Amino acid sequence: MAPILHCTRHAQGEHNVGGAYFIHDPSLTEVGYEQCRVLEETFPYQSSIDVIVSSPLRRTLDTALCSFKPAISRGVKIVALPELQEISSVASDTGSEVSMLEKEFSKQIGPSGPIIDLSLLDERWYVKEGKYTPSSEALIARAKAARQWLRARPEKVIVVVGHGGFLHYLTNDWSGIGDAEHACAWENCHFRSYHFTDDEDAAIVETEESRAARGGTGVVPSKEQEQLYLRTMQLWEDRGFQNPLKMNSNPIS
């Protein structure tokens, strides 16, 4: 049986204050750590988490470490999955060398040894080329690969810690994106829950309970999603987060 996914965006990072996208692989702010504390206290599934899968950027790894301490104290591991990294090539969305991450996070030890597993990262995981190119075509393929990897995991309940932009690709839900000031619909430390559908793309659908908790009802209309996707692509292109869209690159159609 495919796992349930609880997807959350990272807590506030240094780059989220004043749009400081020039900061390379930023850490969390004090506000961000407080957001993690609140998520730790309010997340209702701490006791059922089997594994935590995180983007390998600092802010997501720190969010995973600080928000899910009850699960980690039981021996739950954090697996760094490079496919979950953020969409753009700006400094704040570019990760760090494996050796630096190993030095920084190797001291995090849990009941069964090191908490964070960095074994899926190669030496060029943070280079925005190939499958990590900031283009819609590459991002659609990367989101599909991430979903397929997650669906194949043996665990039943997986927490995914990611980024506002990529979570739209991962979930294929483009609703709620406002304007250039708010370029994604995921607030810091906001989480939603999903189950897999039975198809080759490993598509995921938000659970009714999760949608209801955030004021949503019913199924998101596919035609509306297509329009929202195209509008978002133009917004992200205008802000320099993505390469220009090719007209045949549409995950909705």
Secondary structure in CASP SS format (residue, H / E / C, confidence):
PFRMAT SS
TARGET T0000
AUTHOR 0000-0000-0000
METHOD secondary structure of the structure
MODEL  1
M C 1.00
A C 1.00
P C 1.00
I E 1.00
L E 1.00
H E 1.00
C E 1.00
T E 1.00
R E 1.00
H C 1.00
A C 1.00
Q C 1.00
G E 1.00
E H 1.00
H H 1.00
N H 1.00
V C 1.00
G C 1.00
G C 1.00
A C 1.00
Y C 1.00
F C 1.00
I C 1.00
H C 1.00
D C 1.00
P C 1.00
S C 1.00
L E 1.00
T C 1.00
E H 1.00
V H 1.00
G H 1.00
Y H 1.00
E H 1.00
Q H 1.00
C H 1.00
R H 1.00
V H 1.00
L H 1.00
E H 1.00
E H 1.00
T H 1.00
F C 1.00
P C 1.00
Y C 1.00
Q H 1.00
S H 1.00
S H 1.00
I C 1.00
D C 1.00
V E 1.00
I E 1.00
V E 1.00
S E 1.00
S C 1.00
P C 1.00
L C 1.00
R H 1.00
R H 1.00
T H 1.00
L H 1.00
D H 1.00
T H 1.00
A H 1.00
L H 1.00
C H 1.00
S H 1.00
F C 1.00
K H 1.00
P H 1.00
A H 1.00
I H 1.00
S H 1.00
R C 1.00
G C 1.00
V C 1.00
K C 1.00
I E 1.00
V E 1.00
A E 1.00
L C 1.00
P H 1.00
E H 1.00
L H 1.00
Q C 1.00
E C 1.00
I C 1.00
S C 1.00
S C 1.00
V C 1.00
A H 1.00
S H 1.00
D H 1.00
T C 1.00
G C 1.00
S C 1.00
E C 1.00
V H 1.00
S H 1.00
M H 1.00
L H 1.00
E H 1.00
K H 1.00
E H 1.00
F H 1.00
S C 1.00
K C 1.00
Q C 1.00
I E 1.00
G E 1.00
P C 1.00
S C 1.00
G E 1.00
P E 1.00
I C 1.00
I E 1.00
D E 1.00
L C 1.00
S C 1.00
L C 1.00
L C 1.00
D C 1.00
E C 1.00
R C 1.00
W C 1.00
Y C 1.00
V C 1.00
K C 1.00
E C 1.00
G H 1.00
K H 1.00
Y H 1.00
T C 1.00
P C 1.00
S C 1.00
S H 1.00
E H 1.00
A H 1.00
L H 1.00
I H 1.00
A H 1.00
R H 1.00
A H 1.00
K H 1.00
A H 1.00
A H 1.00
R H 1.00
Q H 1.00
W H 1.00
L H 1.00
R H 1.00
A C 1.00
R C 1.00
P C 1.00
E C 1.00
K C 1.00
V E 1.00
I E 1.00
V E 1.00
V E 1.00
V E 1.00
G E 1.00
H C 1.00
G H 1.00
G H 1.00
F H 1.00
L H 1.00
H H 1.00
Y H 1.00
L H 1.00
T H 1.00
N C 1.00
D C 1.00
W C 1.00
S C 1.00
G C 1.00
I C 1.00
G C 1.00
D C 1.00
A C 1.00
E C 1.00
H C 1.00
A C 1.00
C C 1.00
A C 1.00
W C 1.00
E C 1.00
N C 1.00
C C 1.00
H C 1.00
F E 1.00
R E 1.00
S E 1.00
Y E 1.00
H E 1.00
F E 1.00
T C 1.00
D C 1.00
D C 1.00
E C 1.00
D C 1.00
A C 1.00
A C 1.00
I E 1.00
V E 1.00
E E 1.00
T C 1.00
E H 1.00
E H 1.00
S H 1.00
R H 1.00
A H 1.00
A H 1.00
R C 1.00
G C 1.00
G C 1.00
T C 1.00
G C 1.00
V C 1.00
V C 1.00
P C 1.00
S H 1.00
K H 1.00
E H 1.00
Q H 1.00
E H 1.00
Q H 1.00
L H 1.00
Y H 1.00
L H 1.00
R H 1.00
T H 1.00
M H 1.00
Q H 1.00
L H 1.00
W H 1.00
E H 1.00
D H 1.00
R C 1.00
G C 1.00
F C 1.00
Q C 1.00
N C 1.00
P C 1.00
L C 1.00
K C 1.00
M C 1.00
N C 1.00
S C 1.00
N C 1.00
P C 1.00
I C 1.00
S C 1.00
END
